[in-house]
Amino acid sequence: MALGLALALPHRKVAAFDGDGSLLLNLGSLATIANQQPKNLIHVVFDNECYESSRGAPTATAGRTDLTAIARGAGFANAVTVNTVSDFATEFLRALKADDLYFILAKVEVGAGDVPAAALDSAENKYLFVRYIEKSENLKILTSTLSRASEPRAR
């Protein structure tokens, strides 16, 4: 989704926030992103070295796997690993100011914060996001199925 946004809105900076487990299950996304080279995309991966959603089973990054090296191998020229909040802030600000594709791997501790459940379901969240993009970019993305029904059919 972030790649699509970055390509569709090249004048806006787009940040994707990912987890190590999620990225490991879709490593091909790194090659796809790197081959497109969107200069407005920052791919941030929070690496806690485990699958939190499955009771903390270790990911490959708890062993020898280095996602930053994989990102470089896929074609990210700007790929860094950070271990502190200060280093993260420095690298993220560098990426925000730059006109280039970035990959930032942030090593983090295991554990989830005490955060309440989202008040929105995923469908409602999607529509709010799309409506925000429509309004801020002054364009139409979604159209009503009623308006399509009234249009003449092509033969």
C-alpha positions as a Markdown table, in Angstrom:
| # | Residue | x | y | z |
|---|---|---|---|---|
| 1 | Met | 0.0 | 0.0 | 0.0 |
| 2 | Ala | 2.8 | 2.4 | 0.9 |
| 3 | Leu | 4.5 | 1.8 | -2.5 |
| 4 | Gly | 1.3 | 2.5 | -4.3 |
| 5 | Leu | 0.8 | 5.7 | -2.4 |
| 6 | Ala | 4.4 | 6.8 | -3.0 |
| 7 | Leu | 4.1 | 6.2 | -6.7 |
| 8 | Ala | 0.7 | 7.8 | -7.0 |
| 9 | Leu | 1.6 | 10.9 | -4.8 |
| 10 | Pro | 5.3 | 11.6 | -5.7 |
| 11 | His | 5.1 | 15.1 | -4.2 |
| 12 | Arg | 4.3 | 13.6 | -0.7 |
| 13 | Lys | 6.6 | 11.8 | 1.7 |
| 14 | Val | 5.2 | 8.3 | 2.6 |
| 15 | Ala | 6.4 | 6.2 | 5.6 |
| 16 | Ala | 5.6 | 2.5 | 5.9 |
| 17 | Phe | 5.8 | 1.1 | 9.4 |
| 18 | Asp | 6.4 | -2.7 | 9.4 |
| 19 | Gly | 7.4 | -5.4 | 11.8 |
| 20 | Asp | 10.2 | -8.0 | 11.3 |
| 21 | Gly | 7.8 | -10.9 | 11.3 |
| 22 | Ser | 5.6 | -9.2 | 8.7 |
| 23 | Leu | 8.5 | -8.4 | 6.4 |
| 24 | Leu | 10.0 | -11.9 | 6.7 |
| 25 | Leu | 6.7 | -13.3 | 5.5 |
| 26 | Asn | 6.9 | -11.0 | 2.4 |
| 27 | Leu | 10.5 | -10.4 | 1.5 |
| 28 | Gly | 9.6 | -10.0 | -2.1 |
| 29 | Ser | 8.2 | -6.6 | -1.2 |
| 30 | Leu | 11.7 | -5.3 | -0.7 |
| 31 | Ala | 12.7 | -6.2 | -4.3 |
| 32 | Thr | 9.4 | -4.7 | -5.7 |
| 33 | Ile | 10.0 | -1.4 | -3.8 |
| 34 | Ala | 13.7 | -1.2 | -4.7 |
| 35 | Asn | 13.0 | -1.8 | -8.4 |
| 36 | Gln | 10.5 | 1.0 | -8.4 |
| 37 | Gln | 12.9 | 3.4 | -6.4 |
| 38 | Pro | 10.3 | 5.8 | -5.1 |
| 39 | Lys | 12.3 | 8.8 | -3.8 |
| 40 | Asn | 9.5 | 9.7 | -1.4 |
| 41 | Leu | 9.2 | 6.4 | 0.5 |
| 42 | Ile | 10.7 | 5.5 | 3.9 |
| 43 | His | 10.3 | 1.9 | 4.9 |
| 44 | Val | 10.7 | 1.5 | 8.7 |
| 45 | Val | 10.8 | -2.0 | 10.2 |
| 46 | Phe | 10.5 | -2.4 | 14.0 |
| 47 | Asp | 12.5 | -5.6 | 14.8 |
| 48 | Asn | 11.8 | -7.2 | 18.2 |
| 49 | Glu | 13.1 | -10.6 | 16.9 |
| 50 | Cys | 9.8 | -12.4 | 17.5 |
| 51 | Tyr | 6.3 | -12.9 | 16.2 |
| 52 | Glu | 4.4 | -11.2 | 19.0 |
| 53 | Ser | 1.0 | -12.3 | 17.5 |
| 54 | Ser | 2.0 | -16.0 | 18.0 |
| 55 | Arg | 3.1 | -15.8 | 21.7 |
| 56 | Gly | 6.7 | -14.6 | 21.0 |
| 57 | Ala | 8.1 | -17.3 | 18.7 |
| 58 | Pro | 11.5 | -16.1 | 17.5 |
| 59 | Thr | 11.8 | -14.7 | 14.0 |
| 60 | Ala | 14.9 | -15.4 | 11.8 |
| 61 | Thr | 16.3 | -12.0 | 13.0 |
| 62 | Ala | 16.8 | -13.5 | 16.4 |
| 63 | Gly | 19.4 | -15.7 | 14.6 |
| 64 | Arg | 21.7 | -14.7 | 11.7 |
| 65 | Thr | 19.2 | -13.0 | 9.4 |
| 66 | Asp | 20.0 | -9.3 | 8.8 |
| 67 | Leu | 17.0 | -7.4 | 7.2 |
| 68 | Thr | 19.2 | -4.4 | 6.5 |
| 69 | Ala | 21.6 | -6.5 | 4.5 |
| 70 | Ile | 18.6 | -8.0 | 2.6 |
| 71 | Ala | 17.3 | -4.6 | 1.8 |
| 72 | Arg | 20.7 | -3.5 | 0.5 |
| 73 | Gly | 20.8 | -6.7 | -1.6 |
| 74 | Ala | 17.3 | -5.9 | -3.0 |
| 75 | Gly | 18.5 | -2.5 | -4.1 |
| 76 | Phe | 18.0 | 0.0 | -1.3 |
| 77 | Ala | 21.0 | 2.3 | -1.4 |
| 78 | Asn | 20.0 | 3.9 | 1.9 |
| 79 | Ala | 19.6 | 1.0 | 4.4 |
| 80 | Val | 20.5 | 1.4 | 8.1 |
| 81 | Thr | 20.0 | -0.4 | 11.4 |
| 82 | Val | 19.5 | 1.7 | 14.5 |
| 83 | Asn | 19.6 | 0.6 | 18.2 |
| 84 | Thr | 18.6 | 3.7 | 20.1 |
| 85 | Val | 15.7 | 6.2 | 20.0 |
| 86 | Ser | 18.3 | 9.0 | 19.4 |
| 87 | Asp | 19.7 | 7.1 | 16.4 |
| 88 | Phe | 16.3 | 6.4 | 15.1 |
| 89 | Ala | 15.3 | 10.1 | 15.3 |
| 90 | Thr | 18.5 | 11.1 | 13.5 |
| 91 | Glu | 18.0 | 8.6 | 10.6 |
| 92 | Phe | 14.3 | 9.2 | 10.3 |
| 93 | Leu | 14.8 | 13.0 | 10.0 |
| 94 | Arg | 17.6 | 12.4 | 7.5 |
| 95 | Ala | 15.2 | 10.3 | 5.4 |
| 96 | Leu | 12.4 | 12.8 | 5.7 |
| 97 | Lys | 14.7 | 15.6 | 4.4 |
| 98 | Ala | 16.2 | 13.5 | 1.6 |
| 99 | Asp | 14.8 | 12.9 | -1.9 |
| 100 | Asp | 15.6 | 9.2 | -1.9 |
| 101 | Leu | 14.3 | 5.8 | -0.9 |
| 102 | Tyr | 15.2 | 4.7 | 2.6 |
| 103 | Phe | 15.0 | 1.6 | 4.7 |
| 104 | Ile | 15.4 | 1.9 | 8.5 |
| 105 | Leu | 15.6 | -1.2 | 10.7 |
| 106 | Ala | 14.9 | -0.2 | 14.3 |
| 107 | Lys | 15.9 | -2.8 | 16.9 |
| 108 | Val | 13.3 | -2.7 | 19.7 |
| 109 | Glu | 12.4 | -4.5 | 22.8 |
| 110 | Val | 9.8 | -7.3 | 23.0 |
| 111 | Gly | 6.5 | -6.2 | 24.4 |
| 112 | Ala | 3.3 | -4.3 | 23.5 |
| 113 | Gly | 2.2 | -1.1 | 25.1 |
| 114 | Asp | -1.0 | -0.9 | 27.1 |
| 115 | Val | -3.0 | 0.6 | 24.2 |
| 116 | Pro | -6.8 | 0.4 | 23.9 |
| 117 | Ala | -8.3 | -1.4 | 21.0 |
| 118 | Ala | -9.0 | 0.7 | 17.9 |
| 119 | Ala | -12.4 | 2.4 | 17.9 |
| 120 | Leu | -12.8 | 1.8 | 14.2 |
| 121 | Asp | -13.1 | -1.5 | 12.3 |
| 122 | Ser | -10.7 | -2.0 | 9.3 |
| 123 | Ala | -13.3 | -1.1 | 6.7 |
| 124 | Glu | -14.2 | 2.2 | 8.4 |
| 125 | Asn | -10.5 | 3.0 | 8.9 |
| 126 | Lys | -9.9 | 2.4 | 5.2 |
| 127 | Tyr | -12.7 | 4.7 | 4.1 |
| 128 | Leu | -11.5 | 7.5 | 6.5 |
| 129 | Phe | -8.0 | 7.2 | 5.1 |
| 130 | Val | -9.2 | 7.3 | 1.4 |
| 131 | Arg | -11.5 | 10.3 | 2.2 |
| 132 | Tyr | -8.5 | 12.1 | 3.8 |
| 133 | Ile | -6.4 | 11.5 | 0.6 |
| 134 | Glu | -9.3 | 12.6 | -1.6 |
| 135 | Lys | -9.7 | 15.9 | 0.4 |
| 136 | Ser | -6.0 | 16.7 | 0.9 |
| 137 | Glu | -5.2 | 16.0 | -2.8 |
| 138 | Asn | -8.4 | 17.4 | -4.2 |
| 139 | Leu | -9.2 | 14.2 | -6.2 |
| 140 | Lys | -11.8 | 11.5 | -6.4 |
| 141 | Ile | -10.7 | 7.9 | -5.6 |
| 142 | Leu | -14.0 | 6.2 | -4.6 |
| 143 | Thr | -17.2 | 6.6 | -6.4 |
| 144 | Ser | -20.7 | 5.4 | -5.4 |
| 145 | Thr | -22.0 | 2.2 | -6.9 |
| 146 | Leu | -25.2 | 4.1 | -7.5 |
| 147 | Ser | -23.5 | 6.6 | -9.8 |
| 148 | Arg | -22.0 | 3.7 | -11.8 |
| 149 | Ala | -25.4 | 2.0 | -12.1 |
| 150 | Ser | -26.9 | 5.0 | -13.8 |
| 151 | Glu | -24.0 | 5.3 | -16.4 |
| 152 | Pro | -24.7 | 3.8 | -19.8 |
| 153 | Arg | -23.1 | 0.4 | -20.5 |
| 154 | Ala | -20.5 | 0.0 | -23.2 |
| 155 | Arg | -21.5 | -2.5 | -25.9 |
